[in-house]
């Protein structure tokens, strides 16, 4: 008799991306078979929110979030707090974003990114839903803005696909935020990143794929999908020196605490 996989959650994937077109039933079935019983599909442009929402509505195990990705900040209309609050009324809308700062690819739009980020933070504060942060090559500004805004009024947050500096990790943890482990942590050369996670409290750790990107070994270089969260979970269990069932249970509890609207009935 095959041992049942422990239940885990893919807290960040992009099921509306063209990479999955025509395959969603199979993608979701493979996730369930691997123990990934809930997924949060993330919208990166607000004009695409209807298609992201439709995926969540059609699949009981899928929830969704929406926002303006920082790399799209210069191409999209500026979101408003009221717009994000209105979207949050949907029962399967569980998070604000992803938002954030990306100075690696789009530093020229930094001012617009910072404005957009503060709008998303305000919406997270107003709704009580977690802010979903993308951070790349912008550690100082990110830590400063997150801290300034937290002092103006508390909110919750996950540093999605965390692969930044130990300093930004500590700043986020000091604010009570969460760090999310992606397939990057499973790459052989990610020892420094694994050390950052190992130093973090277990009750602030989430799992994700960021699929279709960043597939963990043994699928690196291929299309990622939610089922592969199971491979990253095994690496996470090793980082925290836990059994896979114990690590899965801890990260699932963390997900339910942060993404409270997606808590299992």
N, C-alpha and C positions, 0 to 999 in steps of 0.2 A: 504493500500500500504506500503510495507516494505521500510524503509528509506535506501538509498544507503550508503554503507560504504565509509568513506573518503579514498582517495588514499594514500597508504603508500608504503614504500620500505623496503625489506629485504636486507640490504647491505652486509650480510655475511651468506652464507649457504654452504652446501657441498652436492650438488645433485648427485655427482658421487659416493658417498659412498654406500656400499652394502645394507645399511639400506633401501634405496629407490629403489632398483633394481626391475624392472618390474612394478613400480607404478608411474613413473614420470608423465604421463598424468593426473592421478587423483590428484597427489600432487600439480601440477601447477594449475589445475582447482580449487581446494579448496583454493589455495592462491588468485586467482583472485576473487573468490566469497567473500573472506574476505576483499577485497580492496587492497591486495598486488599485485600491477600491474607490479612491476619490482623486480627482484632478481639478486644478484651477487653470482654466485657459485664459490667457492674458491678452487684452486688446491694446495695441500700441498706437492706434490713431482713432480718435473718437468717431470719425465718420464711418469706421468699420464696426462700431459697436453693435448694430443690428445683427450682423452675421455672427459675431462672437456670442451674443445673447442666444441666437437661435440654436447654436450647438449645445449650450447649457440646457436650454429648454427641452431639447430632444433627447437628452441623455441624463438619466437620474444621477449618475455618479460624477457628472461634470458641473462645476461651478465656474463663475467668471468674474473678471475685473476689467476695468477699462481706464485708459488715460492717454496722455500724449507722451510718447517716448522722447527722451531728450534729443536723439538724433533726428527726430521729425519736427522739432520745435519750430524751425524756421520755415517749414513747408506747410504747416497746419494752422488753422485759426487758433488763437489763444483760447484755451478752455476757460470757463468761468466756474466759480465755486458753486453757484446755483445749478449750473448744468450737471456737474458731477453729483451734487446732492440729489437731483432729480433722478439720475440713473440709479443711484444707490437704493431707491425704493423697491427695485425688483427683488423678489425673494432669493434669487440665485446670484445676485451681485454681491460679492463678498469682500472686495478690496478696492483701493484707489490707486490706479497706476497700471503700467509702470511709468514712473516719472524719474527724475534724477538729473545727473550731469554726466556728459561724455565730452571730455576735452581731447580725447585721443583722435577721434574722427571728425568732430564737429565743434572745435574750439571757437570758431568764428561766430557761432551763434550762442556763445556763453551767456550773454546778458538775457536773451530770450529764454534760455534754459533755466536760468535762476528765477526769472519771473514766473515761469510755468511751474517750477518746483514749489514755490511758495503758495501758489494757488492750490496745487494738489495737497499740500500739507494742511491748508485751511479746510479743505473738504474732508480730509481724514479726521481732523479735529472735530468738525461739526457732526459728522456721521458716526463717529466711534469705530469706523472700519479701518483696518490696517493700511498704511501707506506702503507701497511696493517700490523699492528704490533700485535703480540702475546707477552704478557709479564706476566711472573709468577715467583714470588720469586726472582726477579732480578732488583728491582726498582732502586738501585743506579747505576748499570752499564747501565741500559736502559736510564736513564735520562742523564748520562754523554755522552754516545755515540750519542744519538739523538742531544744533544746540540753541541757537538764537530763537528759533521757532518753538522749541520745546519750553523754553523759559516764558514765552508768551502764552502758552497753553498746552497742556499735555496732549499727546497723541501716541498711537502705537505704530510700529514700523518693522518691516523686514528688509534687510540688506540682501536683495536677491542675487543669487549666483555669486556669493561673496568671494572675491579674489583680490581685494585691495590690501593696503598695508595693515600691519598690526596696530598702528596708531588709530586708523579709522575704525578698525574692529573694536578697539577698546572704547573709543568715543561712542560708538553705537551701543555697545553693551552697557556703558555707564548711564545711558538714557533709558535703559530697560528694553532696548530693541533686540531683534532676533537676527541671527546670521544663517543663511541658507547654503547648504552644501550641494554643489552640482558635480557633474562629471569631471570638472577640472581638478577636484581634490583627488581623483583617482589616477591622474596622470603621473607617470614615474618621477618627473622633475618637480612635482608640487610639494616637496617635503616641507618647505617653509609655510605654505598655506595649511597643510595638515597640522603643523605645530600651532598655528593661530587657533584653529578649531579646537585642538586638544586643550588649550588653555581657557577655553570659554566654558561657561556653565552649561551642562547638558540640557537644562530646561529652557535654553534660548536657541536651540538648534532645529532647523527644518531641513527637509529634503526636497530636491527638485531636479528636473531634467533641463529646463530651458529648451526643450525640443521644439524644432528639429535640429537645434545646434548642440555642440559640445557633448557628443556621445562618449560615455566612459569606455575604457577597455572592457571587453575585447572588440568593441564596435567603433573605436575611435576612427574618425575620418569618414564614417558613414552617417546616414540620417539617424538622428536620435529620435526616440519615441518614449512615451510615459512608462512602458513596461521596463525600460532600462533603469528606472529609479531603483529597482531591486539591486542592481550591481553597485550603484553608489551607496546604497544602504549598507552593503557588506563592508565597504571601505570605512564608512562612518562608524560601524560597530567596532572595527579594528582600532580606529583613532581613539575611541573612548573605552577600549578594552572591555567591551560588553558582548554578550551573545547577540545574535541578530534579532531574536524575538524581543529581547529587552530594549535594544536600541530602537527597533521599530515601534514598540509601545510608547517609548519616551517621546519620540519625534511626532507620533500621531497625537499624543496628548498635547504637545506644544502647538501643533497645527490647530487643534480644536480650541485651545485657549486664545490664540491670536485671531484665527479666522472663525470667529464664533458663529457666524451665520451658516457656516458649512458643517457645523458639528453634527455628527450622526444622530439620528433620532433614537 
